[in-house]
Amino acid sequence: MIVEANPAAIRIFEADNREQLLGVRSSDLYFDADQRRLISDEIVAKGGIDGMEVMYKTLKGRPIWGRITAIKKTSETGEIYFDNTIEDITERKRAEQSAMESLEFYQTLSESAKDINFICDPAGTLHYFNKNGAAVFGIGVDDLIGKTLEQAFPPEIAMEQRRQLDLVL
């Protein structure tokens, strides 16, 4: 049961007031109640956890992401309890999800392109090469990843790609 809550906890879990949050079973705030049991077992076994990312649900049923840090404590009467903080990381998780979806979209677009598409770092080392582009050179994608522009392309193409890279940097 929740026995204490600060204003941030009231806001995060969408309680109307402190009293509404007090007395709520903490497992009722987990999106997956079984996860609460696993976390509790880990806190008891290790004495605490630091920065574990967990999906919760608010009192209104809205899913949120939290980063929990907790330590095991013992009351004067010998009862074990957890003193924890939860940081709301919902917006960060949404941004990560959006970035992953964008990356998947551009990767799908790149893989379907008939053109040569690649990603390299500022030093000119290849980190991505689309399959159709690799096929132009008659070589597999895995054989291109990790090579420099000069190792991957014929000299005249490598020189032009290096010039383009220098313009961007």
Secondary structure, DSSP 8 states (H G I E B T S, - for coil): ------HHHHHHTT-SSHHHHTT--GGGGBSSHHHHHHHHHHHHHHSEEEEEEEEEE-TT--EEEEEEEEEEEE-TTS-EEEEEEEEE-HHHHHHHHHHHHHHHHHHHHHHH-SS--EEE-TT-BEEEE-HHHHHHTT--HHHHTT-BHHHHS-HHHHHHHHHHHHHH-
